[in-house]
Amino acid sequence: MLKLTDLQNLCTDLGIHKVGVSSPHKIKSDNLIEWLNRGYHGQMGYLERNQDKRLSPSELLPGAQSVISIFVNYHQAEQNPALDGFISKYARSTDYHGVLKDSLHDLAKALFTSQVEGLSRRERAKVYRIFVDSAPVMEKYWAVAAGIGWQGKHSNIITRDYGSWGFLGEIITTEVFDQYSVSIPDYCGECTACIDACPTQAIVEPYVVDGSKCISYATIELAQEAEIPMDLQADMDRWIFGCDVCQDVCPWNRFAKPTTINKFDPVEALRDAGVPDFQVMDIETFDENFKSTPLERPGLAGLKRNQAIRGGSQK
């Protein structure tokens, strides 16, 4: 049996800002199915697949007994304000997937020492599995269950300590803990700041986002060769990658703190240089400056498309 206090101490040592543990169970499918039926996933077809795995941790790891959830703060305070309104804060640094996976592997190595000693990699995968945003895991649901925070009306996880500027990751394990975390209340109250501020009215009701209307979807998820719908173009403002508006206006982000993780500092090409002019950039320069960053997702062609909507870089 593992101790929750040991887990918490290890996370503190590893620079993981919040951690909690919940007991896995099958999630009711009603909300997910309704969201998909409304077409709110747009062209993100992968969200329709693997629904059994998405709703039940035991489908991802047979015999699952615990879901460990972590929250890692990436807030950069006042660094590079010239990029605000153009490139989402989370996308200015090294890709978070690798950073969080490294942290989770370090955590697992320290936490499961006796349980996995002498086991092969395949055998260890029967004791625990690590996930960061690229597998069918309802990470926000489990973050709430683990007491990390609550799901705000903009659908992001909000914490009382760091606001909503954070990445989520999970370890699903067959090991049992001596105690499990307690979820905390929803502290959004009557506030509708995020709903009121959304440029495209993508937050169609509290806690429900029509992904197909979101600027982040349009600038990141749509294929490079796809044209962004005209109704979205009209409300994109200056954004060329992602959108931070709903988080910028959230009152809880007054409590945000600068991250302690250097890997979340902006990459050199985005330091004090303003918004890059992707229209004149070649692929070699793009790869040199932005390889292994979230900007690789839409690629140079996608960023050129996004930037052209507003007639260039608008520096």
N, C-alpha and C positions, 0 to 999 in steps of 0.2 A: 504493500500500500504506500502510495506517495503522499507527501505532506504538502499542503497548499503553501505553508510558510516557506518551505524550501524553494518551491517554485518562485514565489515572490522575491525572495532574496537573490536567486540566480538571475532573474530578470533585471533587478536593480544593478547587479554587477555587470550585466551585458549591455546596459544602456537601453533596455526596452522599457518604455515609459508607463505602460499599463498592462496588466495581465489579469485574467480570470479563468475559471473553469466551470463548465456546465456539464450536466448529465445528458447524454444524447437521447433523442426520441424522434419519432417520425413527425415531420412538420405537416400540418394540414395543407392540402394542395389548393384550396379554394382561391386564395388571393393570387397565387402564381398563375393559375389557369385563367382567372378572370383578366389579369393583366395581359397575358398572352392573347387571349381572345379579342381584347380591345385593340390589338395591334401595336401596343405601346413599345414593343421591342424593335419595331421598324425592320431593318434588314439584318438584324443580329440573330440570324437563324440558330446559332449555337445555343441560345437561351431556350429553344424549344426541345433540345436534345437532352438525354440523360436525366429526365425528370425524377426517376426513382432515386438516382444517386444524389440529385440536388436536394431531395426532401428527406433523405435518411442517411446519416453518417455510417450506419452499418453496411450500406451498399458500397461504401468506399473502403471500409476496413471491417471485415467480419469480426464480430465480437467487441465492437467499439464500446467502451465504458465511460470515456471522458473526452470532451472537446476543450482544448486549451486555446483561448483567444488572446491575441496581443494587439496593442495599439501603439504605433510608433509615430511620434510627433515629427512633422516635417516643416513646420512653420519657419519662415525665413525672415520674419520681422520686416524691416525696411530695406532689405537688400534688393537692389535692382528695381526700384519703383517704375522705371521707364518701361518695364515689360508688363506692368499691370494693365489689364484690359486687352492684352494681345495674346500672351502665353500664360496658361494656367500655372500657378505656383508649383504644383507638384511635378511639372514637366521640365523644369529648368536644370535638373541635376541628373546624376547617374540613375538609370532605370531602377526603380524601387524594388522590383521583383527580386533581383539578385541580392540586393542589400538585405531585404527581409528574410530571404531564404537562408542566407549565411547566418543571420542572427538566430533563426529557428533551428538550424542544424547545430549551432554551438549550444543552444539551450537544450536540445534533445540529447546531445552527447553528454552534457553534465547531469541532466535529470535522470536518464535511463541507464546510467553506467552499469549497474549490477544486472539489470534486466536483459541487456543486449550483449554482455561480455562474451566474446567468442563466437557470436553469430555472424553469418554472412550478411551482405547487404539485403539480399532477398528475404532472409529470415528476420532481419530487423524490421522490414516493411510489414511484417505480420504483428509487430508490437506497436508501431507508430507510423504515421504518414504525415508529411508536411505539405501545407497548401498556402499559396499566395496568389489569389485573384485569377488563377488560370485553370481552375478545375471547377466542376459543378458543386460548389459549396455555398450555402446561404450565409456568407460571412457576417453580414449585418445582423441577421437573426441570432447567430451564436454569440456575437459580441454583446448584444443586449442581454441574452440569457446569462452571460458570464459576468454581468455587472460592469462592463467596460464603460457603458454610457447608455443613452437612449437614442432611438432613431428619430431625428428631427423631421419637421414637416417637409423639408427639402430632400428627405430620405437618407441623408448622411448621418453617421454616428456622431453625436455630440457628447463631449465629456466635460465635467465641471472643472477639470484641472487644465485642459489644453484647448478647449473649444472643439472644433471639428476638423482642424488641420492635421489629419493623421491617416496612416496606412494600417490596414488590418491583415493579420495572418493567423493561421490555425495549425495546431497539431492535434490530430485525432489519434487516440491511443486505446489499447485494450486494458491499460492499467487503471486502477481505481485510486481516488484521492480520499484522504481522511475527512475532508469537508469540501463543499462546493460553494461557489460564489452566489451571492444574492443579487438579483436584478434591482435596478434603482428606478425611481419614478420618472415619468416624462415631465421635464421642466420647461417645455415650450410654452405652456399656458395658453393665453389668448393671442400670443404674438403671431402675426402673419407677414412679417417683414420679408421673408424669402419668397413667399407666394406673390406678394405685391411687386417685388423687384424683378422677378424673372422676365427677361426681355422678350421671350417667346411664349409666355404663359404655359410653359411645359409642366409646371406643378398644377395639375388639373384639379386636385383637391388635396387637403392636408395628407401628407405621407404618401401620395401617389404621383409619380412622375411619368409623363408620356415621353419615353425616351426618344421617340421619333421626332419630337419637337425641340429636343434639347440641343443647344449649340455645341456641347461636347460631342454628342452623337454625330452631328453634321460635319464637324471639323476633324473628327478622329475615326469614327466607325465606318463612315461611308467609303466605299472603294475609291481609290485614287481617280479612276476614270469616270466615276459617277458625278452627275451635276447636283449641286445642292439645290433643293426646292426653292423656288422664288420667294415663297412666303417666309421661309427661314432666312434667306439672304437679306430680306428687308429689315430684319431685326437682329442681325448678327453683330451690329456695331463694328468694332475693330478686331474682334477675336479671330485669331488664325489657328489656335490650338486650345481647345477646351474652353471653359468659362468658370469664373469664380464668383459671379455676382451673388448667388444665393448664400454663399459662405461669407462674403465680404460684409453683407448687411446683417448677419446673425449676431444678436447682442451677446451671445455666449462667447464669441470670438474676441471680445474685449479681454478675456482671460488667457488668450493665447500667449505662449512663451516661445522664444527662439529655440529651434532644435539644437540638441547637443551633438548631433551626428554630422560630422564634416562631409560625409558623402552626399548629403542633401544640400550642400552649397551649390550655387549655379556653376555649370561648366564654364570653362574659360571663355568660350566664344560668346557667352551671354553676360559676362561681367563688364559692367560699365560701358557697354557698346550699343545699348539700345536694341531696337528690334531689327534682326537681320533682314536684308532685302533678298528674299528667296528667289525673286524673279530673275535675278542676274547670277544666281549661284549655280555652279556645276555640281555634278554628282560626286566628284572626287572631293571637293571642298566640303560638301554636306557630310559625307562619310567621315572625313577627318575631324570635323567639329562636333558632330551629333550622333556618331555611332554609339550604341549602348545607352542612349537616352530615350525617353518616351516619344521624342519627336520622330524616331524611326517608324513609329506605327503608321502614320499617314504617309511618311516618306516625303522626299523632296517634291514629287509631283503633286501630292495632296496639299502640301503647304503652299505651293505656288497657286493652286486653284483657290485655296482659302484666302490668300492674301490679295489675289487679283480682284476678288469681289469688292474690295474697298479701294481699288485703284493703286495698289502698291503698299509700301511698308508703313506709310503714315507716321514716320518718325517725328 
